[in-house]
Amino acid sequence: MQVLFHILVSTIVISGIAFVGAVALFFKKEIIDKLLLVLVSFAAGSLIGGAFLHLIPESIEELGNDNLLLIFLVLLFGFIVFFVLEQFIGWHHCHKTEHAASFSYLILISDAIHNFIDGLIIAGSFIVSFPVGLTTVLAVAFHEIPQEIGDFGILVYGGFKKKKALILNFFSAITVVLGGIVGFLLFQQIGEHIVYLLPFAAGNFIYIASADLIPEIKKKCSFGKSLVHFLAFLLGLALMFLLIL
């Protein structure tokens, strides 16, 4: 029951991040854009660090060297699943605050799916161990913050009133709690095989960081801004390394 408690608390906190979009109400668009890119850089470092420093090593430790090929096949599968979702279903991890209005409802649906998968991953991580669960929650949270700010901007730009945008964003985010509960119940059925969610999550994290976040911060800008983004990326990596210690 302690594991279920950790899962529920973590996923509820993650779903609450949806309200961070309200920060966009208090700052000018230019400031939000600058803040977003720094947060995106930090999130990219956190996701890469979480995948390579925690999830992959923990997968190998739990499953053993004899299953290395299977571990990396599951990792590739996790990468491919997110590629398919983005290419063919229209799931977007873009963090711009301007989008066509027609994307508003699609973003809500795709985010609900995304958050449900995050819930499964968080549940699987806590079932393996508390440190792995904590690492996964932090990596997801750091990624969710800039995404939720961006999503709020998209919904408002798409025609929603600010209060309604916040509420709808929260409803799409709360599926992470459902994913966490399903993940815990899934463990009752598949037992130790739940550990395969770790390399799957690693593939997810690597895809999001490399395909969605890093391209955002690689767009042409001044040397000073590029340096700040790179340092924020390194800070995300450093945090994940410190969690090992």
TABELPE-V665690 format. One record per residue. RES is the residue in one letter. D_CENTER is the distance of its C-alpha to the mean C-alpha in Angstrom with 2 decimals. Layout:
res = <RES,RES>
d_center = <D_CENTER,D_CENTER>
//
This chain:
res = <M,Q,V,L,F,H,I,L,V,S,T,I,V,I,S,G,I,A,F,V,G,A,V,A,L,F,F,K,K,E,I,I,D,K,L,L,L,V,L,V,S,F,A,A,G,S,L,I,G,G,A,F,L,H,L,I,P,E,S,I,E,E,L,G,N,D,N,L,L,L,I,F,L,V,L,L,F,G,F,I,V,F,F,V,L,E,Q,F,I,G,W,H,H,C,H,K,T,E,H,A,A,S,F,S,Y,L,I,L,I,S,D,A,I,H,N,F,I,D,G,L,I,I,A,G,S,F,I,V,S,F,P,V,G,L,T,T,V,L,A,V,A,F,H,E,I,P,Q,E,I,G,D,F,G,I,L,V,Y,G,G,F,K,K,K,K,A,L,I,L,N,F,F,S,A,I,T,V,V,L,G,G,I,V,G,F,L,L,F,Q,Q,I,G,E,H,I,V,Y,L,L,P,F,A,A,G,N,F,I,Y,I,A,S,A,D,L,I,P,E,I,K,K,K,C,S,F,G,K,S,L,V,H,F,L,A,F,L,L,G,L,A,L,M,F,L,L,I,L>
d_center = <25.31,23.82,20.81,20.44,20.81,17.99,15.69,16.98,16.85,13.27,12.04,14.57,13.40,9.77,11.64,13.93,11.57,12.50,15.83,14.82,15.59,19.14,19.24,19.91,23.15,24.62,24.19,25.53,23.47,24.36,23.00,19.69,19.34,20.14,17.82,14.83,15.56,15.87,12.55,10.95,13.10,12.16,8.38,9.58,11.92,9.76,7.66,11.17,12.83,10.86,11.64,15.19,16.34,15.17,13.96,16.58,19.39,18.87,19.01,22.22,23.63,23.17,24.34,26.79,27.85,29.65,26.44,24.93,25.36,23.75,20.73,20.19,21.01,18.25,15.84,17.29,17.01,13.23,13.25,15.88,14.37,11.53,14.39,16.57,14.30,14.03,17.67,19.47,17.75,16.71,12.95,12.10,9.29,12.27,12.57,16.31,18.10,20.62,20.44,23.13,23.76,23.67,19.92,19.37,19.71,17.94,14.79,15.15,15.72,12.97,10.36,12.21,11.91,8.20,8.04,10.95,9.56,6.84,10.18,12.07,10.13,10.49,14.06,14.91,13.90,16.07,18.78,19.07,19.34,18.43,17.50,15.02,13.56,13.49,11.88,8.96,8.76,9.12,6.54,3.82,6.53,7.27,4.58,5.49,9.01,9.98,8.50,10.53,13.40,13.51,13.46,16.20,18.19,18.01,19.27,22.00,22.97,23.18,25.81,24.32,25.81,23.57,23.98,23.31,20.16,18.75,19.92,18.62,15.14,15.34,16.71,13.87,11.42,13.89,13.40,10.79,14.11,15.91,13.55,14.12,17.82,18.10,16.54,19.13,21.88,21.02,21.76,25.20,25.88,24.57,24.89,24.03,22.53,19.28,18.71,17.99,14.51,13.89,14.81,13.12,9.72,10.98,11.77,8.42,7.04,10.41,10.48,7.60,9.12,12.61,12.94,11.10,10.66,13.79,16.06,15.46,16.84,19.53,21.37,24.86,25.31,27.66,27.84,27.14,23.85,22.80,23.76,21.76,18.57,19.42,20.15,16.86,15.19,17.69,17.05,13.40,15.02,17.84,15.94,14.54,18.15,19.64,17.84,19.86,22.96>
//
